[in-house]
């Protein structure tokens, strides 16, 4: 009988040693949860920007500030703007097509963070009316017919297309591709990508000998206001 009691005692001791400690609860004064609010879900085009917020729990956390980061700044950038009550605001900008993970991390050392993925798309616009100058008001991909000015006449046998020059309209010289890039020609149409930078550029079509057949002015600006002139 004593042997049985001894074995039962050992078993109870072993069970007591295997008992798990309860999960740690929230630490007083520390952030326990962060929620990202306002993340774009559709049609977040290159060049757009939105304000997002990181909401902090609990309300009485001692330090409610957070640090915002982007896993791919070439796709999206995020910049802290201000904090109010239990949330921090940041400006999220769409830079280039692709995916990026936006993270908000508590600054109080709790290690709490929130993550959300954003998808940036490149909006494509086709100019339906031929012209020598095209006005571009937003970043994106643009296509126009390779014809002479306002006519429907082809410029000839195009062997290559390229950006002849880019300008800010100041003494500063932009880097190559800073305004217009990814210029290509296919099936009678020229396609290019406009960045969010404002300025001017000229795209030229060349023949097999490298001679310019025609060129088009690309004016990257805000939407001009229509003005009616009266005599």
C-alpha positions, 0 to 999 in steps of 0.5 A: 500500500505504501508503495502505491501511495509513493508511486501516486505521489511521484505521478502528482509531482510529475504532473505538477511539473508539467503544468504550463504557466498561464499566458502573459497578459498585457503589460501595464503602460505598454502597447498591446495591439496596433491596427492599420486603418485606411490602407488602399485596397483597389485602384492605388495608382502610381502617383496617388497618396492616401493618409493611413493611421495606426490605432493603438490599444490600450488607450492608456498606453504610456507611449503611443508613438509608432514607426512606419516602414515600407518593405519596398520604397520603390513601390510605396513610401510611408512617412509619419505625419502626426499623432493624436490621442491613440493613433498615429497618422502617416502619408502613404505614396504609390511610387511604382507598380508592385507590392510592398508591406507597410509596417507600424511598430510600437516605439515603447519596446513592447515589440508589438507591430501591425503589417498590411500589404499594398498593391500599386498599379500602373494606370494605362491611358490611350490618347485617342486624338493625335497631336504634337503635344500631349498633356500628362497630369498624373503618373502612369502608362500612356499610349499614342499613335505614331502619326504626324501631328494632328493628321492620320499620316504615318511618320514612316518606318520606325526602327526605334523610339527614345526620349530626346531630352527632359527638363524641369523648366529650370537650370537643374538637369533631371536624371535620365528617366526621371520624367519619362521612361520605358518608351517603346513602339509596337503596332503603330503606337508609342507607349511611355511611362510618366513619373510623378515629376512635373516638367517637359520631355520630347519623344522621338521616332527614328528610322534604321539609320538613326534619323529622326522621323518625327517627335512629340512634346510631353508636358507633365503638369497639373490639369490646365484650366480651360480658358475662353478667349473673347474678342 
